[in-house]
C-alpha cells in the first residue's frame, strides 16, 4: 500500500450524473469496507481526468429522528481500536467520513470496489480527526498497559507475602498492652517516636519563605548585593569581632622534652655547671647566627627551598648519671667517669628526705561560713530533703530493689480501701485494722528509741552545749551578795552552777562580804545571771518583819534600795582561772584573799572592796 496523499487530484471536468433506469428501483448506498476503498494514486487516469463512477440519484432527505428529550442522536463513533489497528496505507479520512471498518493488512487494493461518495468530503478535516482518534486510542492503550502492569505487580507482591491468589494484603492487627503501648505479633513493644512539629512563628515564616523561593526558583543568599554597592559613599565601618583562639596542636614528646630540659637545668645549677654552659651557649648562639646568615644567602641564591622530613635526634646516654656524680672520684684529668673509683667518704648511713614542694596551682578551699537560717528557711530545707528521700525510695521501688509497702489502712479510710471485704465481715476487718495501727505505732516508737543517743553521749552533748569549749574566749560574772544565811539560797547558787557546768567559787565570809564568781559559755552565763538577778527571791524571810514595820511607820519615805545581790563586774577573759566549781566558807578577809590568790583571782576581791553602787549617787 502507498501512503495517503492529502492533496486531491486536480479535476478538470466532471460528467453529468447519469439517471438510473426507470425500471430499476433506487437503493441506498451501502457501507463499504476498508478493502473496497482504493487510494487516489491507484485510480486509473485518462488524459489527466480522474475517473469517477456515476453515483445514483440522491434520495429525498428523511426527517431526523429526535428522542423524547428533543435531542439529536449522536453520530456513529468509530471505535478507537479500529483506528489504532488500521494499516498506514488506508484512507483514514474516507474511513472516518464513511464510518468504514479498517482494511486488514495484506489485502489487495482491487478486492473491494471504490466507494460511491454521497457528496463533497473535506479530506484535511477527516485526516486531522483520524489523527486525533489515533492518538486517543494510543493513549488509552498505554493506560491499559500500565494498569495491567500494576495489577501484575500487586499480584506478585501478594503471592510473595504468602497470600492466596484470591486474597489481598490485610491490615495488621492493633495489639495494645495494659499501659496502652503498641505491641507487634511477637509481643515486643513497638518504639514510637514523637513527631516534633515546630509551632514558633519564626520557624513557620522561614518554612514559608523557603517554599516560596523554591516555587519562584530563587536561590538562598545575597544574589546581586554587589550591584547596589557604591564604593564612593562613606559608610560606617564595623569592626570585626576578634577571632576565637584555635587549638594549638603539639608534636608527640614536645612537653616531655621541655620537662627534661628544665630538670637538666636544675641539676646543672645544683652542681655549679651552669656557668660553663652559659659560656658555651653564647659561643653556640654566635655560631648559629652565622649559620643562619649563610643559610639565608644560600636560600636567596637557590630561590626555592626544598621541604625535608623532620628527623628526631635523641641525646646519647651519658657515661655517668647526674645523681651518681657526687659519689665518684676524679681521675687524673679531673673528670668523673664510670670506670673511676667510688668515693666512700661521701656514703653515710643517713637517708636523704627531699623537701616536699607545696603545690601552688591548687588553691585551698576555704571553709564555708555557717549560715544562720530563718525558721521559714529551715522548714523549707527540711521539706526539700524529705522529698528527696521519698523520691529515692520511690525510684528503688520502681527498679525492683525494694518491695512496695502495704496499703496503710486506718479506721478513717477502712471502707474506701477494703470495700466489699469490709462489708462482708466488718468485725474481723476492724480487728485486723486495729492490730495494724498498733503495730505501726510500736515500730515508730522503736525507730525513735534506736535513733536516740546513749546516756553517756547524751550527757556529753549537753555538757558540750553548756560549756562551749570551742569558743575562743570565756565570759565571767562577779556578784556581791549581802547575806547567805538562808540555806535555800545557797543551795540554788550551788546546784545551778553545777548543772550549767560553770567553773568558779562562792566564798561566804559573814560579817565581811560574800562573793560569787562564775566562768563559762555565753548560754550558761546568760541563764545564771537571770537566776541571780531575777529568779531568786532574796527577801523571802523578811516579808513578815517588813509588814510589821509598815504598820508602825505610817510616814511616807523613799523606796528602799534593793542591794541584796549586786553585779560587780561582767566581762570576757582569755583563759579560765578556776578548774571546777566550789563553795567555801572563810572566817576572815585574809583567808578569803588566800583562797582567791591560790587560783589567780585575787583581783576579784579588790574589785569587790572598791565597788560602789551607782544607784547611791542618784
Secondary structure per residue as TSV (DSSP state, phi and psi in degrees):
chain	resnum	aa	ss	phi	psi
A	1	X	-	360.0	141.0
A	2	X	-	-94.0	153.0
A	3	X	-	-63.5	153.9
A	4	X	-	-77.1	134.1
A	5	X	-	-98.2	131.2
A	6	X	S	-81.0	-24.7
A	7	X	S	-79.8	124.7
A	8	X	-	-70.1	149.2
A	9	X	-	-68.4	140.6
A	10	X	-	-68.1	130.0
A	11	X	-	-109.4	120.2
A	12	X	-	-90.3	-34.9
A	13	X	-	-148.6	147.9
A	14	X	-	-125.3	125.2
A	15	X	-	-73.9	155.4
A	16	X	-	-65.8	147.6
A	17	X	-	-70.7	122.8
A	18	X	-	-74.9	147.5
A	19	X	-	-87.5	141.5
A	20	X	-	-69.9	154.5
A	21	X	-	-65.8	148.8
A	22	X	T	-67.3	-28.4
A	23	X	T	-73.4	-25.3
A	24	X	S	-92.9	122.1
A	25	X	-	-71.3	149.8
A	26	X	-	-75.0	140.6
A	27	X	-	-129.0	158.3
A	28	X	-	-74.5	145.4
A	29	X	-	-68.5	130.0
A	30	X	-	-83.8	156.6
A	31	X	-	-74.4	133.6
A	32	X	-	-104.7	146.9
A	33	X	-	-80.0	175.2
A	34	X	G	-68.6	-25.5
A	35	X	G	-71.1	-23.3
A	36	X	G	-88.6	-5.7
A	37	X	-	-91.4	130.9
A	38	X	-	-103.6	150.0
A	39	X	-	-75.5	165.8
A	40	X	T	-71.5	-33.9
A	41	X	T	-68.7	-32.7
A	42	X	T	-78.5	-9.8
A	43	X	S	-69.3	138.4
A	44	X	-	-71.6	139.5
A	45	X	E	-112.5	137.2
A	46	X	E	-123.6	112.4
A	47	X	T	47.6	46.2
A	48	X	T	75.5	5.7
A	49	X	E	-113.0	127.0
A	50	X	E	-70.3	134.3
A	51	X	-	-87.0	122.7
A	52	X	-	-126.2	131.5
A	53	X	-	-69.7	146.2
A	54	X	-	-71.1	133.6
A	55	X	-	-89.4	149.1
A	56	X	-	-66.8	165.6
A	57	X	-	-67.9	138.5
A	58	X	-	-66.7	137.8
A	59	X	-	-81.3	158.1
A	60	X	-	-65.3	138.8
A	61	X	-	-63.4	133.0
A	62	X	-	-82.7	155.1
A	63	X	-	-73.3	130.1
A	64	X	-	-64.4	138.4
A	65	X	-	-80.8	131.5
A	66	X	B	-115.5	145.4
A	67	X	-	-83.1	-176.6
A	68	X	T	-71.2	-16.0
A	69	X	T	-101.8	19.9
A	70	X	S	58.7	43.6
A	71	X	-	-121.3	145.0
A	72	X	B	-72.1	147.6
A	73	X	-	-71.8	143.3
A	74	X	-	-70.1	143.8
A	75	X	-	-66.3	153.2
A	76	X	-	-63.4	134.7
A	77	X	-	-95.9	142.5
A	78	X	-	-81.9	128.0
A	79	X	-	-63.1	136.7
A	80	X	H	-66.0	-29.6
A	81	X	H	-64.2	-33.4
A	82	X	H	-66.1	-43.7
A	83	X	H	-68.7	-37.6
A	84	X	H	-67.5	-33.7
A	85	X	H	-95.5	1.6
A	86	X	S	-71.3	143.8
A	87	X	-	-69.9	159.6
A	88	X	T	-70.5	-24.4
A	89	X	T	-78.8	-7.6
A	90	X	S	-78.3	146.8
A	91	X	-	-76.3	95.4
A	92	X	H	-66.0	-36.0
A	93	X	H	-63.3	-42.4
A	94	X	H	-68.1	-37.7
A	95	X	H	-64.2	-37.8
A	96	X	H	-69.3	-39.5
A	97	X	H	-71.5	-37.2
A	98	X	H	-98.8	0.0
A	99	X	T	56.0	46.9
A	100	X	-	-94.6	147.1
A	101	X	-	-70.8	153.4
A	102	X	-	-67.7	152.4
A	103	X	-	-84.3	127.6
A	104	X	-	-65.4	152.6
A	105	X	T	-69.7	146.5
A	106	X	T	83.9	5.0
A	107	X	-	-88.2	132.5
A	108	X	-	-66.4	151.6
A	109	X	G	-69.3	-31.8
A	110	X	G	-88.4	12.3
A	111	X	G	-72.0	-36.8
A	112	X	S	-108.9	149.2
A	113	X	-	-73.5	162.0
A	114	X	-	-70.6	145.4
A	115	X	-	-71.1	154.5
A	116	X	-	-102.4	104.0
A	117	X	-	-69.3	143.5
A	118	X	S	-90.6	-6.6
A	119	X	S	176.8	-168.6
A	120	X	-	-73.2	135.8
A	121	X	-	-118.3	131.9
A	122	X	-	-83.2	105.3
A	123	X	H	-70.1	-36.9
A	124	X	H	-65.5	-42.6
A	125	X	H	-65.0	-39.3
A	126	X	H	-65.9	-37.3
A	127	X	H	-66.6	-43.5
A	128	X	H	-65.0	-39.6
A	129	X	H	-63.8	-39.3
A	130	X	H	-66.6	-38.5
A	131	X	H	-64.0	-42.8
A	132	X	H	-64.0	-43.0
A	133	X	H	-61.2	-37.4
A	134	X	H	-65.6	-42.3
A	135	X	H	-63.5	-43.5
A	136	X	H	-61.9	-39.9
A	137	X	H	-65.5	-40.1
A	138	X	H	-64.1	-41.6
A	139	X	H	-64.9	-41.0
A	140	X	H	-64.2	-38.8
A	141	X	H	-66.1	-37.6
A	142	X	H	-64.7	-42.5
A	143	X	H	-62.2	-42.3
A	144	X	H	-62.1	-40.8
A	145	X	H	-64.4	-42.0
A	146	X	H	-63.1	-41.6
A	147	X	H	-62.1	-41.4
A	148	X	H	-65.0	-37.8
A	149	X	H	-64.8	-44.6
A	150	X	H	-62.2	-41.5
A	151	X	H	-64.3	-40.2
A	152	X	H	-65.5	-37.6
A	153	X	H	-63.5	-45.5
A	154	X	H	-61.8	-39.6
A	155	X	H	-64.8	-42.5
A	156	X	H	-65.2	-39.5
A	157	X	H	-64.1	-42.3
A	158	X	H	-62.7	-40.9
A	159	X	H	-67.4	-37.2
A	160	X	H	-66.6	-34.3
A	161	X	T	-78.7	-5.9
A	162	X	T	99.0	16.3
A	163	X	-	-88.7	152.9
A	164	X	-	-73.6	160.9
A	165	X	T	-58.9	-32.6
A	166	X	T	-84.4	-11.7
A	167	X	-	-100.1	167.3
A	168	X	-	-127.4	175.3
A	169	X	-	-66.0	134.3
A	170	X	-	-103.7	156.4
A	171	X	-	-70.8	143.3
A	172	X	-	-71.4	142.6
A	173	X	-	-71.6	141.7
A	174	X	-	-92.8	114.0
A	175	X	E	-113.8	127.4
A	176	X	E	-121.4	146.6
A	177	X	-	-92.1	-171.7
A	178	X	T	-68.7	-20.6
A	179	X	T	-94.1	2.2
A	180	X	S	86.8	11.6
A	181	X	-	-89.4	147.2
A	182	X	E	-79.3	136.4
A	183	X	E	-119.4	150.8
A	184	X	-	-89.0	-172.0
A	185	X	T	-67.2	-26.8
A	186	X	T	-86.2	-5.8
A	187	X	S	93.9	7.8
A	188	X	-	-85.7	150.5
A	189	X	B	-76.0	128.7
A	190	X	-	-82.1	120.4
A	191	X	-	-68.3	133.9
A	192	X	-	-114.6	121.8
A	193	X	-	-97.9	123.1
A	194	X	-	-67.4	136.3
A	195	X	-	-81.8	120.0
A	196	X	-	-87.0	117.4
A	197	X	-	-115.5	121.4
A	198	X	-	-78.2	126.3
A	199	X	-	-113.0	5.1
A	200	X	-	-70.7	143.2
A	201	X	H	-63.6	-34.3
A	202	X	H	-63.7	-46.3
A	203	X	H	-68.5	-36.1
A	204	X	H	-63.7	-45.0
A	205	X	H	-63.1	-37.5
A	206	X	H	-65.9	-40.4
A	207	X	H	-65.2	-39.9
A	208	X	H	-62.1	-43.4
A	209	X	H	-62.1	-43.5
A	210	X	H	-63.5	-39.6
A	211	X	H	-65.8	-40.8
A	212	X	H	-66.3	-40.9
A	213	X	H	-63.6	-36.8
A	214	X	H	-66.9	-38.1
A	215	X	H	-68.3	-43.6
A	216	X	H	-80.1	-10.1
A	217	X	T	79.3	23.1
A	218	X	-	-85.2	158.1
A	219	X	-	-108.7	151.6
A	220	X	S	-72.4	153.0
A	221	X	S	98.4	166.3
A	222	X	-	-75.8	115.7
A	223	X	S	-78.1	-63.4
A	224	X	S	-123.6	48.4
A	225	X	S	-69.0	-32.4
A	226	X	G	-67.4	-23.9
A	227	X	G	-70.5	-20.7
A	228	X	G	-100.8	8.9
A	229	X	-	-94.3	129.5
A	230	X	-	-111.2	107.9
A	231	X	T	-69.9	-16.1
A	232	X	T	-75.6	-18.9
A	233	X	S	-80.8	144.4
A	234	X	-	-88.0	122.4
A	235	X	-	-121.7	159.9
A	236	X	-	-73.4	122.9
A	237	X	-	-82.2	128.3
A	238	X	-	-94.9	129.9
A	239	X	-	-78.4	134.3
A	240	X	-	-74.2	144.0
A	241	X	-	-69.3	143.0
A	242	X	-	-62.8	132.9
A	243	X	-	-68.9	148.2
A	244	X	-	-70.3	151.1
A	245	X	-	-72.2	128.4
A	246	X	-	-88.7	173.2
A	247	X	-	-71.1	139.6
A	248	X	-	-111.3	105.4
A	249	X	-	-83.2	139.0
A	250	X	-	-107.9	149.0
A	251	X	-	-72.2	155.3
A	252	X	T	-66.4	131.1
A	253	X	T	88.0	2.1
A	254	X	H	-69.8	-43.9
A	255	X	H	-69.5	-33.8
A	256	X	H	-64.6	-41.6
A	257	X	H	-64.6	-39.5
A	258	X	H	-62.1	-42.4
A	259	X	H	-64.6	-40.5
A	260	X	H	-63.1	-40.0
A	261	X	H	-63.8	-41.6
A	262	X	H	-65.7	-40.9
A	263	X	H	-63.7	-42.1
A	264	X	H	-64.6	-38.0
A	265	X	H	-65.3	-41.8
A	266	X	H	-64.5	-38.6
A	267	X	H	-65.4	-44.2
A	268	X	H	-65.4	-36.2
A	269	X	H	-66.5	-37.3
A	270	X	H	-68.4	-33.8
A	271	X	H	-90.8	-1.6
A	272	X	T	77.6	23.7
A	273	X	-	-100.2	4.0
A	274	X	H	-74.5	-29.5
A	275	X	H	-67.5	-42.4
A	276	X	H	-63.6	-39.2
A	277	X	H	-64.1	-37.4
A	278	X	H	-62.6	-42.3
A	279	X	H	-63.3	-42.3
A	280	X	H	-64.0	-37.8
A	281	X	H	-63.3	-40.6
A	282	X	H	-60.1	-43.6
A	283	X	H	-64.3	-40.7
A	284	X	H	-65.3	-38.7
A	285	X	H	-61.3	-42.6
A	286	X	H	-62.7	-42.1
A	287	X	H	-63.4	-40.5
A	288	X	H	-63.1	-40.0
A	289	X	H	-61.0	-43.2
A	290	X	H	-64.6	-42.0
A	291	X	H	-62.2	-40.7
A	292	X	H	-61.6	-43.1
A	293	X	H	-60.4	-43.1
A	294	X	H	-64.3	-40.7
A	295	X	H	-64.8	-39.7
A	296	X	H	-63.1	-40.4
A	297	X	H	-63.6	-43.2
A	298	X	H	-62.9	-41.6
A	299	X	H	-63.4	-38.0
A	300	X	H	-63.7	-36.8
A	301	X	H	-73.3	-41.4
A	302	X	H	-69.5	-40.6
A	303	X	-	91.5	-54.0
A	304	X	S	-116.5	130.7
A	305	X	-	-93.6	134.1
A	306	X	-	-86.9	130.0
A	307	X	-	-83.4	122.3
A	308	X	-	-113.4	150.2
A	309	X	-	-66.5	146.8
A	310	X	-	-79.1	127.4
A	311	X	-	-104.9	123.2
A	312	X	-	-87.1	121.1
A	313	X	-	-103.7	134.7
A	314	X	-	-102.6	144.3
A	315	X	-	-72.6	144.2
A	316	X	-	-70.3	152.9
A	317	X	-	-71.9	125.9
A	318	X	-	-71.4	158.2
A	319	X	S	-67.1	-39.1
A	320	X	S	-130.7	131.1
A	321	X	-	-73.6	158.5
A	322	X	G	-66.4	-29.0
A	323	X	G	-77.7	-13.2
A	324	X	G	-95.5	-8.5
A	325	X	G	-61.0	-43.6
A	326	X	G	-66.3	-17.4
A	327	X	G	-98.4	9.4
A	328	X	B	-112.1	149.3
A	329	X	-	-87.5	152.6
A	330	X	-	-81.0	144.1
A	331	X	-	-83.8	-167.3
A	332	X	T	-65.5	-29.2
A	333	X	T	-87.6	1.4
A	334	X	S	81.2	19.1
A	335	X	-	-114.4	152.0
A	336	X	-	-105.8	117.3
A	337	X	-	-124.6	175.1
A	338	X	T	-69.6	-28.4
A	339	X	T	-88.8	-0.2
A	340	X	S	-76.4	167.7
A	341	X	-	-79.2	154.8
A	342	X	B	-83.3	135.8
A	343	X	-	-82.9	102.7
A	344	X	G	-69.9	-24.7
A	345	X	G	-64.9	-27.2
A	346	X	G	-76.3	-17.8
A	347	X	-	-86.8	125.8
A	348	X	-	-129.2	162.9
A	349	X	S	-76.7	0.2
A	350	X	-	-86.1	148.4
A	351	X	-	-103.4	130.5
A	352	X	-	-85.9	122.5
A	353	X	-	-105.4	114.1
A	354	X	-	-65.5	149.2
A	355	X	-	-72.1	126.1
A	356	X	-	-66.7	132.5
A	357	X	-	-91.8	127.6
A	358	X	-	-77.5	130.6
A	359	X	-	-76.3	120.5
A	360	X	S	-89.8	-18.1
A	361	X	S	-71.8	-38.2
A	362	X	S	-86.4	118.5
A	363	X	-	-85.3	141.1
A	364	X	-	-70.8	130.5
A	365	X	-	-75.1	122.1
A	366	X	-	-71.0	142.6
A	367	X	-	-67.7	131.9
A	368	X	-	-68.1	132.7
A	369	X	-	-69.2	145.1
A	370	X	-	-68.9	129.5
A	371	X	-	-99.0	130.6
A	372	X	-	-95.2	111.0
A	373	X	-	-93.4	152.6
A	374	X	-	-75.6	161.3
A	375	X	H	-56.5	-36.4
A	376	X	H	-66.7	-40.4
A	377	X	H	-68.3	-38.0
A	378	X	H	-63.1	-41.1
A	379	X	H	-63.1	-41.9
A	380	X	H	-65.4	-41.8
A	381	X	H	-64.2	-41.3
A	382	X	H	-64.8	-39.7
A	383	X	H	-65.0	-41.1
A	384	X	H	-66.6	-42.0
A	385	X	H	-63.2	-39.1
A	386	X	H	-65.9	-38.3
A	387	X	H	-63.9	-39.3
A	388	X	H	-63.8	-43.1
A	389	X	H	-62.7	-42.4
A	390	X	H	-63.5	-40.2
A	391	X	H	-66.1	-37.2
A	392	X	H	-62.4	-42.7
A	393	X	H	-63.9	-39.5
A	394	X	H	-64.3	-41.8
A	395	X	H	-63.4	-40.6
A	396	X	H	-64.4	-36.7
A	397	X	H	-66.0	-40.1
A	398	X	H	-65.2	-37.9
A	399	X	H	-78.1	-10.2
A	400	X	T	89.6	9.6
A	401	X	S	-73.9	-41.3
A	402	X	S	-112.8	152.3
A	403	X	-	-82.3	139.3
A	404	X	-	-65.4	140.9
A	405	X	-	-68.9	152.8
A	406	X	-	-68.0	159.6
A	407	X	-	-62.9	138.0
A	408	X	-	-86.1	95.9
A	409	X	-	-92.8	130.2
A	410	X	-	-126.0	173.7
A	411	X	S	-68.7	-24.5
A	412	X	S	-77.3	-35.2
A	413	X	S	-109.3	25.8
A	414	X	H	-61.7	-52.2
A	415	X	H	-69.0	-33.4
A	416	X	H	-73.0	-34.2
A	417	X	H	-83.7	-48.9
A	418	X	H	-85.9	-39.9
A	419	X	T	71.3	-117.1
A	420	X	H	-61.9	-34.5
A	421	X	H	-63.2	-39.6
A	422	X	H	-67.6	-33.4
A	423	X	H	-71.5	-36.5
A	424	X	H	-67.9	-46.1
A	425	X	-	-139.2	80.9
A	426	X	H	-67.7	-34.9
A	427	X	H	-66.2	-46.0
A	428	X	H	-64.3	-42.1
A	429	X	H	-64.9	-40.3
A	430	X	H	-65.8	-40.1
A	431	X	H	-65.0	-40.9
A	432	X	H	-66.8	-39.0
A	433	X	H	-65.5	-40.4
A	434	X	H	-64.8	-35.1
A	435	X	H	-65.4	-41.2
A	436	X	H	-64.4	-40.1
A	437	X	H	-63.3	-43.4
A	438	X	H	-65.4	-37.8
A	439	X	H	-65.4	-41.4
A	440	X	H	-64.6	-37.8
A	441	X	H	-65.4	-41.0
A	442	X	H	-64.8	-42.6
A	443	X	H	-63.0	-37.5
A	444	X	H	-63.5	-44.1
A	445	X	H	-66.7	-36.9
A	446	X	H	-65.1	-40.2
A	447	X	H	-63.5	-40.0
A	448	X	H	-64.6	-41.4
A	449	X	H	-65.7	-39.0
A	450	X	H	-68.3	-29.4
A	451	X	H	-78.8	-18.6
A	452	X	S	-69.3	149.1
A	453	X	-	-77.5	153.4
A	454	X	-	-62.8	165.5
A	455	X	H	-60.6	-41.8
A	456	X	H	-66.5	-44.7
A	457	X	H	-65.9	-38.3
A	458	X	H	-64.3	-38.6
A	459	X	H	-66.6	-43.1
A	460	X	H	-65.3	-36.9
A	461	X	H	-64.9	-42.6
A	462	X	H	-66.0	-40.2
A	463	X	H	-63.9	-41.4
A	464	X	H	-63.7	-36.1
A	465	X	H	-66.1	-39.9
A	466	X	H	-79.1	-36.0
A	467	X	H	-78.6	-34.9
A	468	X	-	53.9	59.6
A	469	X	T	-71.6	-19.5
A	470	X	T	-74.6	-12.0
A	471	X	S	-70.3	141.3
A	472	X	S	-72.8	-22.3
A	473	X	S	-126.7	167.8
A	474	X	E	-125.5	136.8
A	475	X	E	-92.6	146.3
A	476	X	E	-131.8	140.5
A	477	X	E	-127.1	139.7
A	478	X	E	-128.7	119.4
A	479	X	E	-112.5	146.4
A	480	X	E	-111.0	117.8
A	481	X	E	-107.6	133.2
A	482	X	S	-71.9	-41.7
A	483	X	-	-147.8	132.9
A	484	X	-	-121.5	27.7
A	485	X	-	-70.5	-25.5
A	486	X	-	-77.3	117.7
A	487	X	H	-66.5	-27.3
A	488	X	H	-64.9	-42.2
A	489	X	H	-66.1	-41.8
A	490	X	H	-65.3	-35.3
A	491	X	H	-65.5	-43.7
A	492	X	H	-62.8	-41.4
A	493	X	H	-62.9	-43.1
A	494	X	H	-70.5	-50.6
A	495	X	H	-67.5	-39.2
A	496	X	H	-66.8	-36.1
A	497	X	H	-64.9	-38.3
A	498	X	H	-70.0	-42.0
A	499	X	H	-67.9	-33.4
A	500	X	T	-85.5	3.6
A	501	X	T	56.1	47.5
A	502	X	-	-94.6	154.3
A	503	X	E	-111.6	155.2
A	504	X	E	143.4	-156.6
A	505	X	E	-156.3	158.7
A	506	X	E	-124.6	114.0
A	507	X	E	-107.8	117.0
A	508	X	E	-103.8	113.9
A	509	X	E	-125.3	90.6
A	510	X	T	-65.1	140.0
A	511	X	T	86.9	-14.3
A	512	X	T	-115.1	-72.4
A	513	X	E	-169.4	157.2
A	514	X	E	-122.8	128.8
A	515	X	E	-128.5	142.1
A	516	X	E	-126.6	121.7
A	517	X	E	-121.7	127.5
A	518	X	E	-130.9	145.6
A	519	X	E	-130.6	142.4
A	520	X	E	173.6	-168.6
A	521	X	-	-78.5	169.7
A	522	X	H	-63.4	-37.3
A	523	X	H	-67.7	-47.1
A	524	X	H	-68.1	-38.5
A	525	X	H	-64.4	-38.1
A	526	X	H	-64.2	-42.6
A	527	X	H	-66.3	-41.8
A	528	X	H	-68.8	-35.7
A	529	X	H	-63.9	-40.5
A	530	X	H	-64.7	-36.3
A	531	X	I	-63.0	-47.9
A	532	X	I	-72.0	-34.8
A	533	X	I	-93.0	-24.9
A	534	X	I	-128.1	-41.0
A	535	X	I	-78.4	-43.2
A	536	X	S	-74.2	128.0
A	537	X	-	-91.2	97.5
A	538	X	T	-70.7	-17.7
A	539	X	T	-108.8	32.1
A	540	X	S	-67.3	-41.9
A	541	X	T	-78.5	-16.4
A	542	X	T	-95.9	4.0
A	543	X	H	-65.6	-45.8
A	544	X	H	-64.9	-42.7
A	545	X	H	-63.6	-38.6
A	546	X	H	-68.4	-33.8
A	547	X	H	-66.9	-40.7
A	548	X	H	-65.6	-39.3
A	549	X	H	-66.0	-36.7
A	550	X	H	-66.4	-33.4
A	551	X	H	-70.1	-35.0
A	552	X	H	-76.1	-43.2
A	553	X	-	-98.5	104.7
A	554	X	-	-92.1	-1.8
A	555	X	S	-74.6	145.2
A	556	X	-	-85.0	123.7
A	557	X	-	-131.0	173.4
A	558	X	-	-69.0	151.1
A	559	X	-	-64.1	148.4
A	560	X	-	-73.7	148.3
A	561	X	-	-82.0	124.5
A	562	X	-	-85.6	92.2
A	563	X	-	-116.4	31.3
A	564	X	S	-70.7	-36.7
A	565	X	E	-139.4	118.1
A	566	X	E	-123.2	135.3
A	567	X	E	-80.9	110.8
A	568	X	E	-79.2	-47.8
A	569	X	E	-151.6	144.3
A	570	X	E	-138.7	125.1
A	571	X	E	-166.0	-167.0
A	572	X	E	-126.4	135.7
A	573	X	E	-123.8	159.0
A	574	X	S	-79.6	-42.9
A	575	X	S	-124.9	154.5
A	576	X	-	-79.8	143.2
A	577	X	S	-93.4	-21.2
A	578	X	-	-116.2	142.1
A	579	X	S	-90.5	-25.2
A	580	X	S	-150.6	-173.8
A	581	X	E	-106.1	139.2
A	582	X	E	-153.2	141.6
A	583	X	E	-106.1	125.4
A	584	X	E	-125.5	142.3
A	585	X	E	-110.9	123.3
A	586	X	-	-112.5	144.0
A	587	X	S	-89.6	-26.2
A	588	X	S	-141.8	173.8
A	589	X	H	-68.4	-36.7
A	590	X	H	-63.1	-39.4
A	591	X	H	-66.1	-38.8
A	592	X	H	-65.8	-41.6
A	593	X	H	-64.1	-39.5
A	594	X	H	-65.5	-38.2
A	595	X	H	-61.8	-41.2
A	596	X	H	-75.2	-34.4
A	597	X	H	-66.5	-34.9
A	598	X	H	-61.8	-26.9
A	599	X	T	-105.0	7.3
A	600	X	T	75.4	28.3
A	601	X	-	-126.2	32.4
A	602	X	H	-66.0	-26.4
A	603	X	H	-66.2	-21.8
A	604	X	H	-67.1	-38.3
A	605	X	H	-65.4	-37.2
A	606	X	H	-64.9	-39.2
A	607	X	H	-59.7	-42.3
A	608	X	H	-63.5	-38.6
A	609	X	H	-69.7	-35.3
A	610	X	H	-87.8	-8.1
A	611	X	-	-68.7	138.2
A	612	X	-	-136.0	127.7
A	613	X	-	-66.9	131.8
A	614	X	G	-69.3	-23.6
A	615	X	G	-71.4	-16.6
A	616	X	G	-72.1	-21.9
A	617	X	G	-85.8	-5.4
A	618	X	-	-80.8	360.0
